[in-house]
Amino acid sequence: MKRLLLAVMAIIVFSSHTMFLKLDSYFLKPNTSATIQLYNGTFNKSENVIDRDRMLDASLIGNGERIKVTNSQWSEKDSITLLNFETGEEGTWVAAISTAPRSIEMTAEAFNTYLEHEGIYDMLEWRKKNSALDSAAVEKYSKHVKTIFQVGEKKTNDWQTPLGYPIEFIPLNNPYELNTGDSFKFKLLLNGSPLVNQLVYADFKGSSNAHSHDDTAATDHHSHDNKPSTSSEHTHDGSTHSHEKEPEKEHRHSEDSESHSHTSGQQLRTDANGIATAQLTADGIWYVQTIHLVPSEEEGMTHESNWSTLTFEVTHSHGADTHTHEASEGGIPSYLYWLGSLLLVSILFLWFNKKK
Amino acid sequence: MRGVKCKLVVFGIFFLAPFMLLAHGVSSADQEILNTGGLLSYIYVGAKHMVTGYDHLLFLVGVIFYLNGFKDIVRFITVFTLGHSITLIGATYLGIKADEHLIDAVIALSVLYKGFENLGGFEKYLKLKSPNLLFMVFLFGLIHGFGLSTRLQSFDIGNSQFLTKIVSFNIGVELGQIAALIPIVFLITKWKSKKSYDSFYKAANFYLIIAGVALFVYQIHGYLNGAH
């Protein structure tokens, strides 16, 4: 019973934060103000803001130009970091952020739970096979995220520009030339080279359930950041480590009802060329995510991980003049309703008029 | 005879315009408008859905047939508006929705109900006094609002200004309702003084019953066959 309780507690507690760049709409008008939301938590709920000095790079890429985001473009709302910008000329644009590494110290059990929870099964398997499940870990981690959005109608090739991040998804098709039902092919690069046999998760948030009311919901979370300053101590399973109280609680863990969302959706594996394909099965905001975690030779570290996500939106069609889901679609054409009803009302009127 | 033909054309257009439009469902074009048009686009799409939402309008046609005088119309339309605003805003904000076909099937039944009541069906066939109309209009208002909410939730409306967007959509619904009601009230009021009004009344309400049944069957078929 105690073991079961500990396992349950561990699952609840050890929920790490994935980073996503999100927009309310991924279809924007040229030369208008827009906002990109930087979530750190799950896809549906951001747990904390990200300090600007954590960002090694923040860029907007459009029409062949890479524009550095300035400090004045950032703001914060609740636990979401906001990037305010002007959309510029028509084209397929990319926004991207790369964060500086941080480290975290974990007990063996916490580390195992984290691997299980985040779907880092290769490392978990390795630990099992090599009897390393009892080894504690000090992990150096960093996050590198992208979003692709469409400004106006014109499609440009910026979506395939490599940004030189430690890990990054490079689409092999422009997501805005794809529709629901299509396949989305992408290449995963690690330090510029194809990352082979890497687990990637692809999932989406459907259009019909696109909003969330939990952005500001109170959560009972605490950090596992091992910075000694301003920390209070808290015990997990007999070992003690620090719990940072500062606002930016990177890689912290929370009681989150969506704590299993990290590994939901399609489970993919990159091939020998670092390529994998996700099936875009529904309208909505799609995301691919991966965590590449390997043993580290660096002094004081046991592991190093690089996290990456890519978001974009998929619809049935991307033009105002394309097809709709009207009631007549696939059913009786409108003109038949029109003719049938006109005939019916006329007959009824004449019949009642004659009867009178 | 010429007068009868003329009236036929007028009320043919009056009843069938909604079927001409038939854009009651979620369209990618509407999603595009919402994506790029700000809060005004929510007002526009709300108005469009009301004007082209034939089931809502058919129900209101049935209500207006029953009423006498402008004050009466304002009273009943206010109750209907109150009802659908409660569920449209409340259900959307709370993320409560139903299967679109099922809720549209219930709305179709409200059209059938109104035609049946207007023709004295309760007294004639069920030997019952028809339920309080003001209460029923409020009740059906709640149901229609839930249908509109389900429709609104079919769109990706994002997280920012969430409540404002819902309220904007609701304002659009009200504006669309007013725009649609003006010609309907005008036509019914004008026709009341004509000899053929009785035939028009019966034909229109029989049509509501048939349209209600047809829409109900259509939606249930859609639900059972997953046609949406």
Chai-1 contact restraints between the chains, C-beta under 6 A:
chainA,res_idxA,chainB,res_idxB,connection_type,confidence,min_distance_angstrom,max_distance_angstrom,comment,restraint_id
A,D24,B,G158,contact,1.0,0.0,6.0,A-B,restraint_1
A,D24,B,S160,contact,1.0,0.0,6.0,A-B,restraint_2
A,S25,B,N35,contact,1.0,0.0,6.0,A-B,restraint_3
A,F27,B,N35,contact,1.0,0.0,6.0,A-B,restraint_4
A,K29,B,T36,contact,1.0,0.0,6.0,A-B,restraint_5
A,S207,B,D156,contact,1.0,0.0,6.0,A-B,restraint_6
A,S208,B,S154,contact,1.0,0.0,6.0,A-B,restraint_7
A,A210,B,D156,contact,1.0,0.0,6.0,A-B,restraint_8
A,H211,B,N159,contact,1.0,0.0,6.0,A-B,restraint_9
A,H211,B,F162,contact,1.0,0.0,6.0,A-B,restraint_10
A,T315,B,S28,contact,1.0,0.0,6.0,A-B,restraint_11
A,H316,B,S28,contact,1.0,0.0,6.0,A-B,restraint_12
A,S317,B,S28,contact,1.0,0.0,6.0,A-B,restraint_13
A,A320,B,A29,contact,1.0,0.0,6.0,A-B,restraint_14
A,A320,B,E32,contact,1.0,0.0,6.0,A-B,restraint_15
A,T322,B,S28,contact,1.0,0.0,6.0,A-B,restraint_16
A,T324,B,S27,contact,1.0,0.0,6.0,A-B,restraint_17
A,T324,B,A29,contact,1.0,0.0,6.0,A-B,restraint_18
A,H325,B,G25,contact,1.0,0.0,6.0,A-B,restraint_19
A,H325,B,V26,contact,1.0,0.0,6.0,A-B,restraint_20
A,H325,B,S27,contact,1.0,0.0,6.0,A-B,restraint_21
A,E326,B,L22,contact,1.0,0.0,6.0,A-B,restraint_22
A,E326,B,A23,contact,1.0,0.0,6.0,A-B,restraint_23
A,E326,B,G25,contact,1.0,0.0,6.0,A-B,restraint_24
A,A327,B,L22,contact,1.0,0.0,6.0,A-B,restraint_25
A,A327,B,H24,contact,1.0,0.0,6.0,A-B,restraint_26
A,A327,B,G25,contact,1.0,0.0,6.0,A-B,restraint_27
A,S328,B,L22,contact,1.0,0.0,6.0,A-B,restraint_28
A,S334,B,L22,contact,1.0,0.0,6.0,A-B,restraint_29
A,Y337,B,F19,contact,1.0,0.0,6.0,A-B,restraint_30
A,W338,B,L16,contact,1.0,0.0,6.0,A-B,restraint_31
A,W338,B,F19,contact,1.0,0.0,6.0,A-B,restraint_32
A,W338,B,M20,contact,1.0,0.0,6.0,A-B,restraint_33
A,S341,B,L16,contact,1.0,0.0,6.0,A-B,restraint_34
A,S341,B,F19,contact,1.0,0.0,6.0,A-B,restraint_35
A,L342,B,G12,contact,1.0,0.0,6.0,A-B,restraint_36
A,L342,B,L16,contact,1.0,0.0,6.0,A-B,restraint_37
A,V345,B,G12,contact,1.0,0.0,6.0,A-B,restraint_38
A,V345,B,F15,contact,1.0,0.0,6.0,A-B,restraint_39
A,V345,B,A203,contact,1.0,0.0,6.0,A-B,restraint_40
A,V345,B,Y207,contact,1.0,0.0,6.0,A-B,restraint_41
A,S346,B,L8,contact,1.0,0.0,6.0,A-B,restraint_42
A,L348,B,A203,contact,1.0,0.0,6.0,A-B,restraint_43
A,L348,B,F206,contact,1.0,0.0,6.0,A-B,restraint_44
A,F349,B,S199,contact,1.0,0.0,6.0,A-B,restraint_45
A,F349,B,A203,contact,1.0,0.0,6.0,A-B,restraint_46
A,F352,B,S199,contact,1.0,0.0,6.0,A-B,restraint_47
A,F352,B,K202,contact,1.0,0.0,6.0,A-B,restraint_48
A,F352,B,A203,contact,1.0,0.0,6.0,A-B,restraint_49
A,N353,B,S196,contact,1.0,0.0,6.0,A-B,restraint_50
A,N353,B,S199,contact,1.0,0.0,6.0,A-B,restraint_51
A,K356,B,S199,contact,1.0,0.0,6.0,A-B,restraint_52
